[in-house]
Amino acid sequence: MAAVPLEGDAFAGNAALLRSRAIPSLFEALETQSEGTVAVDRDARVVWINEKYARMLGISDPAEAIGREVEEIIPHSQMRQVLATGQPILLDLMLFGTQRLVVTRFPLTDDAGKVIGAVGFVLYDSLHRLKPLLAELSRLEAELAATRRRLDEGRQPRYTLQSYVGDSPVCLEVKRKARLAARTDAPILLLGETGTGKELIAQAIHGLSARSGRSFVGVNVAAIPETLLEAEFFGAVPGAYTGMDRRGREGRFKTADGGTLFLDEIGDMPLGLQAKLLRALQEQEIEPLGSDRPVKVDVRVIAATNVDLEQRIRDGRFRSDLYYRLNVLPIRLPALAEMGGGLEAIAESILQEIAARSGLSLRGLTPEAVEALGRHRWPGNVRELRNVLERTCLLTDNRRLTAADLAEALPDLGDVQTAEAARPAPVRALVHATPQPVPGYDEAFDEFERGLLGRALAASGGRATEAARVLGISRAAFYKKLARLGMRGEGKIPLSPPGRGSG
């Protein structure tokens, strides 16, 4: 017996037929399950209303509503807005007397896409039926708010102006300009070698500014693949490129909206992206990748570089108009070698951090160590100094770091004593002596104590009381030690017995 084809098979491969059947079915389901349905023409006049909705509105015969403007029978209707915009209004609350109705409205269009009317459904006539949904919505909103708070906390600056250690004239000038920069929303350009604290100053400026309560978002231009830079900065709409998240991407400008965006290594930004950055700075709006609709943003930009931007302009690698837009208030951060007396303060501050983090008992640097640090060029600046100090702390047992300690971690410090040369001569002699059998601790200590007592007696002419006084112990304790060490019966040292004075 041949199989009878299912009715659904007739729709296979025929999307138009499926759509033509589905729409009436959907409308019928909504009309049946909803608390009321109404349809209007392009002039917002009622062309159809079901009996259930008519009764709710106090109309005994639905025909009485036909041809009347929708607001006459539904005072707070938003059907005209749907007709004007062509956009649906989903899950809206509409006031009806003392009730709040949950309604949904859709535009109706002809084959050419022109709006010819609208239809509305009252989904619920009592909000208590929505309580489970509203409770879940409230929970999700609370989770979202908590997540946003955590993100905002994570985007708060870690550094303040006090974190920029140093009281030399060049350091004080950096701090002065940073305070000036915090008073304005103008772009700031931070100039300086790698490791001079550019991000620290950027965070400090943000923390002093009126934007301090909003996000500080930092991004290293050189660390992001060129193919992803545009989406990373300006965001992307869903489907903008292969592999794009279906929810799209927000972008760093949008993330920093209301706050500060720190662009490190701006000199490495591709020319094509520089034009979009310039427009964002000038117009305070961005255009996400894959979109033709600009999005307004309120972002303060601080840029930083360790390269000569003017030379890059001459080389055709950086836009002059972007440079002038960024270079409103330049702040040059000195290299470590230019800080003079500030070097010692920075080193001491780093050592305090290391001690607090590692639990080491550190008391700073000897004067010779400070002098040795000053002889090094420090091409890596503070980052290199921190590395050297951390390595030195691991290699030494000294609580105050010496020049010799530093020389082991940084051999090119110059003509300083090594740790070997810094050892006292007796210690060096012991280290390099011909190896001898090593006695046990107790045996070695007894031998040491025996020699000490003997020297004390010799120095005091054999008088036990005087020898005990020299050693800072009682005469009774002195005699006990002599007895324990077997020295009382040797006869080589004249002793006075306990209880009798000695000479």
C-alpha positions, -999 to 999 in steps of 0.1 A, spaced: 0 0 0 15 33 -11 22 59 16 -1 89 17 20 121 16 16 144 46 0 177 41 32 194 52 51 179 22 32 203 -1 51 232 15 86 217 8 107 241 -12 78 266 -15 85 294 10 59 317 -4 32 291 0 44 284 36 43 321 44 9 326 29 -5 298 51 14 306 82 4 342 85 -34 336 87 -27 307 111 -5 329 133 -31 357 132 -59 332 142 -38 319 171 -31 353 184 -67 364 180 -79 333 198 -54 333 226 -53 371 232 -77 391 253 -86 413 224 -77 422 188 -82 454 167 -71 464 132 -70 499 117 -64 514 82 -37 538 72 -58 567 86 -60 549 120 -98 542 116 -110 509 130 -117 483 103 -121 453 125 -124 444 162 -132 411 178 -161 406 202 -139 400 232 -121 433 229 -154 452 221 -169 439 254 -138 449 273 -142 484 259 -179 485 268 -191 482 232 -220 457 228 -218 453 190 -183 453 173 -199 469 143 -204 501 163 -166 506 163 -160 503 126 -150 535 109 -143 554 141 -108 568 149 -90 543 171 -85 569 199 -123 573 203 -126 538 216 -91 532 229 -79 565 244 -42 556 250 -37 537 217 -3 540 200 -15 527 167 -8 560 149 28 557 160 30 523 144 15 537 112 39 567 111 71 547 118 63 514 102 79 498 133 61 473 157 57 481 194 61 449 213 50 441 248 39 476 257 19 486 288 -13 505 280 -34 522 306 -72 514 303 -91 529 331 -76 515 363 -61 486 344 -28 481 327 -29 460 296 0 443 280 -3 449 242 16 443 210 11 462 178 23 453 142 22 474 110 5 459 79 21 465 45 13 459 9 34 440 -16 54 472 -22 62 475 15 40 505 20 22 507 54 -16 503 48 -27 497 84 -19 481 117 -31 454 140 -30 452 178 -34 424 203 -41 427 240 -20 398 253 -28 401 290 -55 421 308 -40 415 342 -3 420 352 -5 392 378 -3 367 350 30 382 341 45 379 376 68 349 368 80 366 336 85 399 354 103 382 383 127 365 358 132 399 341 140 415 374 165 388 383 183 392 349 184 430 352 199 427 387 225 403 374 233 426 345 236 456 369 260 436 391 280 425 361 283 461 349 294 472 384 321 446 384 332 456 350 333 493 360 353 484 391 377 465 369 381 495 346 388 519 374 424 533 375 449 515 398 473 544 399 471 580 412 495 609 408 511 598 441 521 566 424 544 586 401 574 587 425 601 614 423 606 650 435 632 661 410 623 691 388 615 670 358 591 648 378 574 678 394 568 692 360 551 660 348 528 662 378 520 698 372 510 692 336 490 662 346 469 683 370 464 708 342 453 680 319 428 668 344 409 701 342 400 697 305 385 672 281 410 680 254 431 651 240 464 645 257 496 631 241 521 614 264 556 611 250 584 590 264 605 559 262 592 525 270 588 520 308 586 557 318 551 554 333 528 567 305 498 545 315 504 555 351 501 592 342 471 585 320 453 568 348 462 596 372 448 622 349 416 602 346 414 599 384 417 636 389 392 645 361 355 650 362 352 616 345 368 597 374 336 579 382 333 564 347 354 537 330 391 540 321 397 518 291 432 511 279 442 495 247 477 488 232 474 495 195 505 475 186 491 444 204 460 440 182 462 424 148 456 450 121 426 431 107 408 434 140 416 469 149 386 486 134 361 463 151 381 465 183 379 503 184 346 511 168 326 479 172 308 458 147 272 449 139 261 412 137 274 396 105 299 424 97 326 398 90 331 360 90 331 346 125 314 377 140 294 370 171 257 371 163 253 398 190 279 421 174 308 438 192 306 469 213 341 484 206 364 502 230 350 537 222 315 525 233 329 508 263 346 540 274 316 562 267 315 589 294 350 580 305 386 579 292 401 559 264 438 554 266 455 545 233 490 533 239 516 531 211 494 553 189 523 557 164 517 521 153 481 527 142 475 520 104 469 550 82 434 539 73 423 537 109 438 570 117 412 587 95 383 571 115 400 580 148 403 616 136 366 617 128 357 602 161 377 629 179 363 657 159 326 647 157 324 626 189 307 598 169 317 564 156 305 542 128 306 505 137 320 481 112 292 469 88 269 498 98 261 531 80 245 547 111 268 569 132 267 564 170 273 593 194 299 588 221 313 610 248 350 599 252 381 617 264 412 603 245 447 601 260 473 588 235 508 577 242 539 569 220 575 561 224 583 570 187 589 604 170 556 612 155 569 642 136 594 619 118 566 594 110 547 623 95 577 631 73 579 594 64 542 593 54 533 569 82 512 592 104 486 618 95 496 653 104 459 663 110 456 636 136 489 646 152 477 682 156 444 670 170 461 648 196 490 671 204 468 697 222 486 692 255 518 671 252 534 658 283 569 644 280 579 618 306 616 617 314 637 586 311 650 571 343 685 583 336 672 619 334 656 619 368 687 627 388 679 623 425 645 608 416 661 574 409 668 566 445 632 575 455 618 552 427 641 523 437 631 526 474 594 527 464 598 496 443 616 478 471 588 486 495 563 470 470 585 439 466 588 436 504 550 440 509 542 415 481 569 388 490 571 392 528 609 399 525 625 421 552 641 448 531 656 480 544 665 498 512 698 505 495 733 514 508 747 547 495 771 527 473 742 508 458 724 541 450 756 554 434 760 522 413 724 525 401 731 560 389 759 548 366 736 525 346 719 539 315 685 521 321 673 517 285 642 499 299 636 526 324 614 518 354 604 484 340 641 474 338 648 488 373 620 468 388 633 437 371 668 442 384 656 449 420 634 419 420 662 396 407 686 411 433 662 404 462 661 368 451 699 365 449 709 380 483 702 375 520 711 411 528 683 433 541 700 464 526 710 459 491 746 466 484 765 476 452 779 440 451 744 426 453 733 447 423 764 437 403 753 401 404 720 410 389 733 436 365 770 430 356 775 462 336 770 485 367 807 494 365 837 490 389 820 478 420 830 451 445 815 417 438 798 398 466 830 377 469 852 408 472 828 423 497 832 394 522 853 401 552 889 387 550 883 360 576 853 348 558 871 347 525 899 327 542 874 302 555 857 299 521 890 292 503 908 271 530 916 235 524 885 215 532 886 200 567 862 176 584 832 195 596 823 189 633 788 186 646 771 217 658 771 209 695 808 199 693 817 231 675 797 252 699 813 236 729 848 243 714 838 279 708 825 283 744 856 266 759 879 290 741 857 320 751 858 310 788 895 304 786 902 338 771 880 355 798 900 338 826 933 346 810 923 383 806 912 384 843 943 367 857 924 335 865 898 353 887 865 336 881 844 365 895 861 390 871 859 366 842 821 361 848 817 399 850 835 404 816 812 378 800 781 393 815 770 362 834 768 353 871 797 335 889 775 305 895 766 302 858 803 306 849 813 277 872 785 255 858 798 261 823 833 252 834 821 220 849 800 211 818 830 217 795 854 197 818 876 227 824 876 228 863 900 199 866 925 208 840 948 227 864 961 248 837 939 278 847 939 288 884 903 288 896 886 301 927 860 277 940 824 289 943 817 308 975 852 321 980 866 353 967 893 353 941 924 372 948 
